Amino acid sequence: LWLGGAPVLANSLVAGNLAAGEGGGVYSLNSSLRLVNSTVAANRAGGRGGGLLFTGGAATAANLVIGANYAPSDAEAGGDGASIQASLVQGGCPAAIACLDVQGGDPLFVTVDSAGAPSAGGDYRLLPTSPAIDGGDNNASLNPGAPQGTTVSSLVADLGGGPRIVPVRALTQSIDQGAY
């Protein structure tokens, strides 16, 4: 739960979390949370927002992979006052969230822990055929409020320590969506 403020979560994996109420993976309440190049997977909420829940504030997200989450309502993401760009959200853009260049579909993780949350199992790297490969925005800002904000292209390594930008399907070097 982020309450107020303007935290930044970059190059991160949020997986295997359980909330009895709302916001299984990340719950942003009246904050300007910035999520960049992160993967939100296999989280569970008893209410809404299995992966992400934005309530109030001005949360922004870029280059995310959101999938394999569970909740009775808004399984992958829900809420209001947020925007998501250049990301893959399983099931597509959630209602009441502003989306730009967001694709739906299966993220194609290496493995998803079938036991569900809470669990530390699963391998949330992307298979070579994932639509999130080369799908990110190299110019997405890590901190839009900072003067001369640093872009994600300055991240040289992914969460696993591998190169952050590796051209796979395109001649141009595009960052992959997600933490890996």
Secondary structure as the mmCIF struct_conf table of DSSP 4:
data_model
#
loop_
_struct_conf.conf_type_id
_struct_conf.id
_struct_conf.beg_label_comp_id
_struct_conf.beg_label_asym_id
_struct_conf.beg_label_seq_id
_struct_conf.end_label_comp_id
_struct_conf.end_label_asym_id
_struct_conf.end_label_seq_id
STRN STRN1 TRP A 2 LEU A 3
BEND BEND1 GLY A 4 GLY A 5
STRN STRN2 VAL A 8 ALA A 10
BEND BEND2 ASN A 11 ASN A 11
STRN STRN3 LEU A 13 ALA A 15
BEND BEND3 GLY A 16 GLY A 16
STRN STRN4 LEU A 18 ALA A 19
BEND BEND4 ALA A 20 GLU A 22
BEND BEND5 GLY A 24 GLY A 25
STRN STRN5 VAL A 26 LEU A 29
BEND BEND6 ASN A 30 ASN A 30
STRN STRN6 ARG A 34 VAL A 36
BEND BEND7 ASN A 37 ASN A 37
STRN STRN7 THR A 39 ALA A 41
BEND BEND8 ALA A 42 ALA A 42
STRN STRN8 ARG A 44 ALA A 45
BEND BEND9 GLY A 46 GLY A 47
STRN STRN9 ARG A 48 ARG A 48
BEND BEND10 GLY A 50 GLY A 51
STRN STRN10 LEU A 52 THR A 55
BEND BEND11 GLY A 56 GLY A 57
STRN STRN11 THR A 60 ALA A 62
BEND BEND12 ASN A 63 ASN A 63
STRN STRN12 VAL A 65 GLY A 67
BEND BEND13 ALA A 68 ALA A 68
STRN STRN13 TYR A 70 TYR A 70
BEND BEND14 PRO A 72 PRO A 72
STRN STRN14 SER A 73 SER A 73
BEND BEND15 ASP A 74 GLU A 76
STRN STRN15 ALA A 77 GLY A 79
BEND BEND16 ASP A 80 GLY A 81
STRN STRN16 SER A 83 VAL A 89
TURN_TY1_P TURN_TY1_P1 GLN A 90 GLY A 91
BEND BEND17 GLY A 92 CYS A 93
HELX_LH_PP_P HELX_LH_PP_P1 PRO A 94 PRO A 94
TURN_TY1_P TURN_TY1_P2 ALA A 95 ALA A 96
BEND BEND18 ILE A 97 ILE A 97
STRN STRN17 ALA A 98 GLN A 103
BEND BEND19 GLY A 105 GLY A 105
STRN STRN18 PHE A 109 THR A 111
TURN_TY1_P TURN_TY1_P3 SER A 114 ALA A 115
BEND BEND20 ALA A 117 PRO A 118
BEND BEND21 ALA A 120 ALA A 120
STRN STRN19 ASP A 123 LEU A 126
HELX_LH_PP_P HELX_LH_PP_P2 LEU A 127 LEU A 127
TURN_TY1_P TURN_TY1_P4 PRO A 128 THR A 129
TURN_TY1_P TURN_TY1_P5 PRO A 131 ASP A 134
BEND BEND22 GLY A 136 GLY A 136
TURN_TY1_P TURN_TY1_P6 ASN A 138 ASN A 139
STRN STRN20 SER A 141 SER A 141
BEND BEND23 LEU A 142 LEU A 142
TURN_TY1_P TURN_TY1_P7 PRO A 144 GLY A 145
BEND BEND24 ALA A 146 ALA A 146
TURN_TY1_P TURN_TY1_P8 PRO A 147 GLN A 148
STRN STRN21 THR A 151 THR A 151
HELX_RH_3T_P HELX_RH_3T_P1 VAL A 152 SER A 154
STRN STRN22 ALA A 157 ALA A 157
TURN_TY1_P TURN_TY1_P9 LEU A 159 GLY A 160
BEND BEND25 GLY A 161 GLY A 162
STRN STRN23 PRO A 163 PRO A 163
BEND BEND26 ARG A 164 ARG A 164
STRN STRN24 ILE A 165 ILE A 165
BEND BEND27 VAL A 168 THR A 172
STRN STRN25 ILE A 175 ILE A 175
HELX_LH_PP_P HELX_LH_PP_P3 ASP A 176 ASP A 176
BEND BEND28 GLN A 177 GLY A 178
#
